[in-house]
Amino acid sequence: MIKQLFLAGAAVAMLSSTALAAEYYIVQDKTTKKCRVVDARPTETTWVQVGPLAFKTRDEADKQIAVVCKEKR
């Protein structure tokens, strides 16, 4: 019984640590020059990462999008 509780606790800790380690990126479309915040590093060639490497929270990224992204309207 104790072993099962320990394993369940370890599984919960492991799953919650990945959620806490989330990173957010500001990316810009190369053709339209529109920016957005994403939760994964861009791998497509149509999007380019702008600004610092990563933000710890989405709120930080949302606040910085106006600073680091110069959209052409």
Biopython code that builds the backbone (N, CA, C, O; Angstrom):
import numpy as np
from Bio.PDB.StructureBuilder import StructureBuilder

atoms = [
    (1, "MET", "N", (0.826, -1.198, 0.000)),
    (1, "MET", "CA", (0.000, 0.000, 0.000)),
    (1, "MET", "C", (0.870, 1.261, 0.000)),
    (1, "MET", "O", (0.601, 2.194, -0.756)),
    (2, "ILE", "N", (1.882, 1.296, 0.819)),
    (2, "ILE", "CA", (2.756, 2.466, 0.886)),
    (2, "ILE", "C", (3.498, 2.644, -0.436)),
    (2, "ILE", "O", (3.701, 3.764, -0.907)),
    (3, "LYS", "N", (3.898, 1.520, -1.023)),
    (3, "LYS", "CA", (4.604, 1.589, -2.303)),
    (3, "LYS", "C", (3.709, 2.196, -3.382)),
    (3, "LYS", "O", (4.175, 3.001, -4.188)),
    (4, "GLN", "N", (2.439, 1.823, -3.406)),
    (4, "GLN", "CA", (1.503, 2.362, -4.383)),
    (4, "GLN", "C", (1.285, 3.858, -4.175)),
    (4, "GLN", "O", (1.215, 4.614, -5.145)),
    (5, "LEU", "N", (1.178, 4.287, -2.932)),
    (5, "LEU", "CA", (1.014, 5.715, -2.642)),
    (5, "LEU", "C", (2.255, 6.495, -3.064)),
    (5, "LEU", "O", (2.149, 7.598, -3.600)),
    (6, "PHE", "N", (3.419, 5.926, -2.821)),
    (6, "PHE", "CA", (4.665, 6.584, -3.218)),
    (6, "PHE", "C", (4.740, 6.728, -4.740)),
    (6, "PHE", "O", (5.098, 7.789, -5.251)),
    (7, "LEU", "N", (4.403, 5.663, -5.456)),
    (7, "LEU", "CA", (4.425, 5.707, -6.916)),
    (7, "LEU", "C", (3.397, 6.700, -7.461)),
    (7, "LEU", "O", (3.678, 7.412, -8.426)),
    (8, "ALA", "N", (2.222, 6.754, -6.859)),
    (8, "ALA", "CA", (1.203, 7.704, -7.294)),
    (8, "ALA", "C", (1.671, 9.139, -7.037)),
    (8, "ALA", "O", (1.484, 10.017, -7.879)),
    (9, "GLY", "N", (2.274, 9.368, -5.884)),
    (9, "GLY", "CA", (2.799, 10.698, -5.570)),
    (9, "GLY", "C", (3.907, 11.107, -6.516)),
    (9, "GLY", "O", (3.974, 12.264, -6.931)),
    (10, "ALA", "N", (4.785, 10.165, -6.866)),
    (10, "ALA", "CA", (5.871, 10.447, -7.797)),
    (10, "ALA", "C", (5.313, 10.781, -9.183)),
    (10, "ALA", "O", (5.829, 11.669, -9.861)),
    (11, "ALA", "N", (4.279, 10.085, -9.598)),
    (11, "ALA", "CA", (3.669, 10.352, -10.903)),
    (11, "ALA", "C", (3.031, 11.739, -10.934)),
    (11, "ALA", "O", (3.163, 12.462, -11.922)),
    (12, "VAL", "N", (2.353, 12.106, -9.874)),
    (12, "VAL", "CA", (1.730, 13.431, -9.799)),
    (12, "VAL", "C", (2.802, 14.516, -9.805)),
    (12, "VAL", "O", (2.653, 15.531, -10.486)),
    (13, "ALA", "N", (3.865, 14.312, -9.064)),
    (13, "ALA", "CA", (4.953, 15.295, -9.021)),
    (13, "ALA", "C", (5.603, 15.448, -10.388)),
    (13, "ALA", "O", (5.933, 16.560, -10.800)),
    (14, "MET", "N", (5.787, 14.347, -11.083)),
    (14, "MET", "CA", (6.414, 14.391, -12.394)),
    (14, "MET", "C", (5.531, 15.136, -13.394)),
    (14, "MET", "O", (6.035, 15.928, -14.190)),
    (15, "LEU", "N", (4.242, 14.895, -13.363)),
    (15, "LEU", "CA", (3.321, 15.563, -14.282)),
    (15, "LEU", "C", (3.191, 17.050, -13.963)),
    (15, "LEU", "O", (3.097, 17.869, -14.877)),
    (16, "SER", "N", (3.186, 17.403, -12.707)),
    (16, "SER", "CA", (3.045, 18.812, -12.354)),
    (16, "SER", "C", (4.324, 19.589, -12.637)),
    (16, "SER", "O", (4.261, 20.788, -12.906)),
    (17, "SER", "N", (5.479, 18.938, -12.583)),
    (17, "SER", "CA", (6.725, 19.645, -12.860)),
    (17, "SER", "C", (6.831, 20.030, -14.333)),
    (17, "SER", "O", (7.420, 21.061, -14.657)),
    (18, "THR", "N", (6.276, 19.227, -15.220)),
    (18, "THR", "CA", (6.299, 19.599, -16.634)),
    (18, "THR", "C", (5.362, 20.760, -16.906)),
    (18, "THR", "O", (5.639, 21.588, -17.773)),
    (19, "ALA", "N", (4.265, 20.831, -16.185)),
    (19, "ALA", "CA", (3.341, 21.951, -16.357)),
    (19, "ALA", "C", (3.955, 23.238, -15.818)),
    (19, "ALA", "O", (3.737, 24.310, -16.381)),
    (20, "LEU", "N", (4.715, 23.143, -14.741)),
    (20, "LEU", "CA", (5.348, 24.318, -14.172)),
    (20, "LEU", "C", (6.511, 24.805, -15.023)),
    (20, "LEU", "O", (6.886, 25.975, -14.947)),
    (21, "ALA", "N", (7.078, 23.934, -15.820)),
    (21, "ALA", "CA", (8.235, 24.295, -16.634)),
    (21, "ALA", "C", (7.827, 24.818, -18.011)),
    (21, "ALA", "O", (8.653, 24.871, -18.923)),
    (22, "ALA", "N", (6.584, 25.197, -18.166)),
    (22, "ALA", "CA", (6.108, 25.696, -19.453)),
    (22, "ALA", "C", (6.830, 26.981, -19.827)),
    (22, "ALA", "O", (7.129, 27.810, -18.968)),
    (23, "GLU", "N", (7.102, 27.134, -21.096)),
    (23, "GLU", "CA", (7.742, 28.337, -21.603)),
    (23, "GLU", "C", (6.909, 28.872, -22.750)),
    (23, "GLU", "O", (6.262, 28.115, -23.474)),
    (24, "TYR", "N", (6.934, 30.190, -22.908)),
    (24, "TYR", "CA", (6.166, 30.844, -23.952)),
    (24, "TYR", "C", (7.101, 31.653, -24.836)),
    (24, "TYR", "O", (8.071, 32.241, -24.358)),
    (25, "TYR", "N", (6.803, 31.678, -26.115)),
    (25, "TYR", "CA", (7.641, 32.340, -27.110)),
    (25, "TYR", "C", (6.806, 33.319, -27.914)),
    (25, "TYR", "O", (5.617, 33.094, -28.142)),
    (26, "ILE", "N", (7.430, 34.405, -28.343)),
    (26, "ILE", "CA", (6.780, 35.349, -29.255)),
    (26, "ILE", "C", (7.299, 35.019, -30.650)),
    (26, "ILE", "O", (8.505, 35.021, -30.897)),
    (27, "VAL", "N", (6.371, 34.738, -31.552)),
    (27, "VAL", "CA", (6.745, 34.399, -32.922)),
    (27, "VAL", "C", (6.073, 35.362, -33.885)),
    (27, "VAL", "O", (5.030, 35.942, -33.583)),
    (28, "GLN", "N", (6.693, 35.522, -35.052)),
    (28, "GLN", "CA", (6.165, 36.424, -36.074)),
    (28, "GLN", "C", (6.092, 35.689, -37.399)),
    (28, "GLN", "O", (7.043, 35.017, -37.800)),
    (29, "ASP", "N", (4.957, 35.820, -38.078)),
    (29, "ASP", "CA", (4.784, 35.241, -39.405)),
    (29, "ASP", "C", (5.665, 36.021, -40.372)),
    (29, "ASP", "O", (5.626, 37.252, -40.389)),
    (30, "LYS", "N", (6.450, 35.325, -41.168)),
    (30, "LYS", "CA", (7.386, 35.988, -42.079)),
    (30, "LYS", "C", (6.684, 36.793, -43.177)),
    (30, "LYS", "O", (7.204, 37.822, -43.609)),
    (31, "THR", "N", (5.524, 36.345, -43.627)),
    (31, "THR", "CA", (4.864, 37.028, -44.737)),
    (31, "THR", "C", (3.936, 38.142, -44.273)),
    (31, "THR", "O", (3.960, 39.234, -44.839)),
    (32, "THR", "N", (3.121, 37.888, -43.255)),
    (32, "THR", "CA", (2.149, 38.889, -42.804)),
    (32, "THR", "C", (2.700, 39.810, -41.729)),
    (32, "THR", "O", (2.125, 40.864, -41.460)),
    (33, "LYS", "N", (3.814, 39.420, -41.109)),
    (33, "LYS", "CA", (4.448, 40.188, -40.024)),
    (33, "LYS", "C", (3.584, 40.280, -38.773)),
    (33, "LYS", "O", (3.823, 41.148, -37.934)),
    (34, "LYS", "N", (2.593, 39.416, -38.624)),
    (34, "LYS", "CA", (1.754, 39.392, -37.428)),
    (34, "LYS", "C", (2.422, 38.533, -36.367)),
    (34, "LYS", "O", (3.018, 37.499, -36.665)),
    (35, "CYS", "N", (2.309, 38.983, -35.120)),
    (35, "CYS", "CA", (2.938, 38.278, -34.002)),
    (35, "CYS", "C", (1.891, 37.583, -33.142)),
    (35, "CYS", "O", (0.720, 37.961, -33.117)),
    (36, "ARG", "N", (2.353, 36.555, -32.440)),
    (36, "ARG", "CA", (1.502, 35.871, -31.472)),
    (36, "ARG", "C", (2.373, 35.158, -30.460)),
    (36, "ARG", "O", (3.571, 34.970, -30.672)),
    (37, "VAL", "N", (1.758, 34.763, -29.358)),
    (37, "VAL", "CA", (2.448, 34.032, -28.293)),
    (37, "VAL", "C", (2.095, 32.560, -28.439)),
    (37, "VAL", "O", (0.926, 32.204, -28.590)),
    (38, "VAL", "N", (3.113, 31.709, -28.394)),
    (38, "VAL", "CA", (2.910, 30.261, -28.495)),
    (38, "VAL", "C", (3.609, 29.587, -27.328)),
    (38, "VAL", "O", (4.492, 30.171, -26.699)),
    (39, "ASP", "N", (3.206, 28.347, -27.040)),
    (39, "ASP", "CA", (3.808, 27.632, -25.919)),
    (39, "ASP", "C", (4.843, 26.599, -26.346)),
    (39, "ASP", "O", (5.267, 25.775, -25.536)),
    (40, "ALA", "N", (5.247, 26.636, -27.595)),
    (40, "ALA", "CA", (6.285, 25.728, -28.089)),
    (40, "ALA", "C", (7.229, 26.498, -29.006)),
    (40, "ALA", "O", (6.803, 27.390, -29.741)),
    (41, "ARG", "N", (8.488, 26.155, -28.961)),
    (41, "ARG", "CA", (9.467, 26.824, -29.829)),
    (41, "ARG", "C", (9.074, 26.584, -31.283)),
    (41, "ARG", "O", (8.744, 25.456, -31.649)),
    (42, "PRO", "N", (9.102, 27.620, -32.116)),
    (42, "PRO", "CA", (8.670, 27.456, -33.507)),
    (42, "PRO", "C", (9.600, 26.523, -34.288)),
    (42, "PRO", "O", (10.824, 26.647, -34.233)),
    (43, "THR", "N", (8.987, 25.591, -35.013)),
    (43, "THR", "CA", (9.764, 24.673, -35.843)),
    (43, "THR", "C", (9.445, 24.867, -37.319)),
    (43, "THR", "O", (10.185, 24.410, -38.190)),
    (44, "GLU", "N", (8.339, 25.547, -37.591)),
    (44, "GLU", "CA", (7.970, 25.814, -38.983)),
    (44, "GLU", "C", (8.853, 26.915, -39.544)),
    (44, "GLU", "O", (9.340, 27.767, -38.801)),
    (45, "THR", "N", (9.054, 26.898, -40.828)),
    (45, "THR", "CA", (9.892, 27.921, -41.454)),
    (45, "THR", "C", (9.114, 29.197, -41.741)),
    (45, "THR", "O", (9.715, 30.211, -42.094)),
    (46, "THR", "N", (7.783, 29.171, -41.599)),
    (46, "THR", "CA", (6.984, 30.362, -41.857)),
    (46, "THR", "C", (6.937, 31.292, -40.649)),
    (46, "THR", "O", (6.549, 32.452, -40.782)),
    (47, "TRP", "N", (7.323, 30.804, -39.482)),
    (47, "TRP", "CA", (7.331, 31.587, -38.251)),
    (47, "TRP", "C", (8.759, 31.775, -37.784)),
    (47, "TRP", "O", (9.581, 30.865, -37.895)),
    (48, "VAL", "N", (9.057, 32.963, -37.259)),
    (48, "VAL", "CA", (10.379, 33.239, -36.713)),
    (48, "VAL", "C", (10.194, 33.749, -35.278)),
    (48, "VAL", "O", (9.291, 34.536, -34.995)),
    (49, "GLN", "N", (11.059, 33.288, -34.396)),
    (49, "GLN", "CA", (10.995, 33.716, -33.004)),
    (49, "GLN", "C", (11.594, 35.108, -32.869)),
    (49, "GLN", "O", (12.654, 35.389, -33.427)),
    (50, "VAL", "N", (10.914, 35.983, -32.127)),
    (50, "VAL", "CA", (11.420, 37.334, -31.877)),
    (50, "VAL", "C", (11.506, 37.548, -30.368)),
    (50, "VAL", "O", (10.794, 36.903, -29.599)),
    (51, "GLY", "N", (12.363, 38.437, -29.963)),
    (51, "GLY", "CA", (12.496, 38.731, -28.542)),
    (51, "GLY", "C", (13.400, 37.754, -27.827)),
    (51, "GLY", "O", (14.141, 36.999, -28.456)),
    (52, "PRO", "N", (13.334, 37.775, -26.496)),
    (52, "PRO", "CA", (14.164, 36.864, -25.691)),
    (52, "PRO", "C", (13.845, 35.396, -26.007)),
    (52, "PRO", "O", (12.845, 35.092, -26.658)),
    (53, "LEU", "N", (14.688, 34.520, -25.547)),
    (53, "LEU", "CA", (14.492, 33.102, -25.844)),
    (53, "LEU", "C", (13.134, 32.591, -25.394)),
    (53, "LEU", "O", (12.411, 31.989, -26.188)),
    (54, "ALA", "N", (12.768, 32.819, -24.126)),
    (54, "ALA", "CA", (11.496, 32.297, -23.628)),
    (54, "ALA", "C", (11.025, 33.117, -22.438)),
    (54, "ALA", "O", (11.813, 33.773, -21.758)),
    (55, "PHE", "N", (9.729, 33.062, -22.208)),
    (55, "PHE", "CA", (9.119, 33.703, -21.052)),
    (55, "PHE", "C", (8.558, 32.611, -20.151)),
    (55, "PHE", "O", (8.087, 31.581, -20.632)),
    (56, "LYS", "N", (8.610, 32.839, -18.853)),
    (56, "LYS", "CA", (8.127, 31.837, -17.895)),
    (56, "LYS", "C", (6.609, 31.774, -17.842)),
    (56, "LYS", "O", (6.045, 30.705, -17.610)),
    (57, "THR", "N", (5.936, 32.907, -18.053)),
    (57, "THR", "CA", (4.471, 32.920, -18.017)),
    (57, "THR", "C", (3.928, 33.538, -19.300)),
    (57, "THR", "O", (4.604, 34.317, -19.971)),
    (58, "ARG", "N", (2.714, 33.176, -19.617)),
    (58, "ARG", "CA", (2.069, 33.737, -20.806)),
    (58, "ARG", "C", (1.812, 35.234, -20.617)),
    (58, "ARG", "O", (1.866, 36.004, -21.575)),
    (59, "ASP", "N", (1.534, 35.636, -19.383)),
    (59, "ASP", "CA", (1.286, 37.044, -19.098)),
    (59, "ASP", "C", (2.526, 37.893, -19.404)),
    (59, "ASP", "O", (2.408, 38.985, -19.961)),
    (60, "GLU", "N", (3.704, 37.398, -19.043)),
    (60, "GLU", "CA", (4.958, 38.104, -19.372)),
    (60, "GLU", "C", (5.103, 38.265, -20.882)),
    (60, "GLU", "O", (5.440, 39.342, -21.373)),
    (61, "ALA", "N", (4.845, 37.191, -21.604)),
    (61, "ALA", "CA", (4.973, 37.225, -23.068)),
    (61, "ALA", "C", (3.965, 38.185, -23.682)),
    (61, "ALA", "O", (4.290, 38.926, -24.609)),
    (62, "ASP", "N", (2.736, 38.171, -23.160)),
    (62, "ASP", "CA", (1.713, 39.082, -23.680)),
    (62, "ASP", "C", (2.102, 40.544, -23.453)),
    (62, "ASP", "O", (1.842, 41.396, -24.303)),
    (63, "LYS", "N", (2.721, 40.833, -22.315)),
    (63, "LYS", "CA", (3.139, 42.208, -22.029)),
    (63, "LYS", "C", (4.294, 42.638, -22.932)),
    (63, "LYS", "O", (4.373, 43.805, -23.316)),
    (64, "GLN", "N", (5.191, 41.710, -23.276)),
    (64, "GLN", "CA", (6.367, 42.045, -24.063)),
    (64, "GLN", "C", (6.134, 42.020, -25.567)),
    (64, "GLN", "O", (6.985, 42.485, -26.324)),
    (65, "ILE", "N", (5.015, 41.495, -26.011)),
    (65, "ILE", "CA", (4.779, 41.378, -27.445)),
    (65, "ILE", "C", (4.763, 42.759, -28.115)),
    (65, "ILE", "O", (5.226, 42.897, -29.247)),
    (66, "ALA", "N", (4.242, 43.771, -27.435)),
    (66, "ALA", "CA", (4.214, 45.121, -28.013)),
    (66, "ALA", "C", (5.604, 45.740, -28.064)),
    (66, "ALA", "O", (5.861, 46.619, -28.887)),
    (67, "VAL", "N", (6.497, 45.292, -27.197)),
    (67, "VAL", "CA", (7.848, 45.848, -27.138)),
    (67, "VAL", "C", (8.757, 45.222, -28.187)),
    (67, "VAL", "O", (9.482, 45.927, -28.889)),
    (68, "VAL", "N", (8.717, 43.903, -28.291)),
    (68, "VAL", "CA", (9.678, 43.213, -29.159)),
    (68, "VAL", "C", (9.176, 42.973, -30.577)),
    (68, "VAL", "O", (9.965, 42.664, -31.471)),
    (69, "CYS", "N", (7.890, 43.110, -30.787)),
    (69, "CYS", "CA", (7.337, 42.801, -32.109)),
    (69, "CYS", "C", (6.927, 44.076, -32.815)),
    (69, "CYS", "O", (6.080, 44.824, -32.328)),
    (70, "LYS", "N", (7.514, 44.313, -33.932)),
    (70, "LYS", "CA", (7.189, 45.493, -34.747)),
    (70, "LYS", "C", (6.382, 45.035, -35.957)),
    (70, "LYS", "O", (6.942, 44.727, -37.008)),
    (71, "GLU", "N", (5.074, 44.993, -35.799)),
    (71, "GLU", "CA", (4.205, 44.538, -36.884)),
    (71, "GLU", "C", (4.055, 45.628, -37.927)),
    (71, "GLU", "O", (3.932, 46.808, -37.599)),
    (72, "LYS", "N", (4.067, 45.225, -39.167)),
    (72, "LYS", "CA", (3.790, 46.148, -40.264)),
    (72, "LYS", "C", (2.299, 46.075, -40.554)),
    (72, "LYS", "O", (1.776, 45.016, -40.900)),
    (73, "ARG", "N", (1.634, 47.178, -40.415)),
    (73, "ARG", "CA", (0.166, 47.176, -40.601)),
    (73, "ARG", "C", (-0.192, 47.709, -41.956)),
    (73, "ARG", "O", (-1.372, 47.785, -42.296)),
]
sb = StructureBuilder()
sb.init_structure("model")
sb.init_model(0)
sb.init_chain("A")
sb.init_seg("    ")
for serial, (resi, resn, name, xyz) in enumerate(atoms, 1):
    if name == "N":
        sb.init_residue(resn, " ", resi, " ")
    sb.init_atom(name, np.array(xyz, "f"), 0.0, 1.0, " ", f" {name:<3s}", serial, name[0])
structure = sb.get_structure()
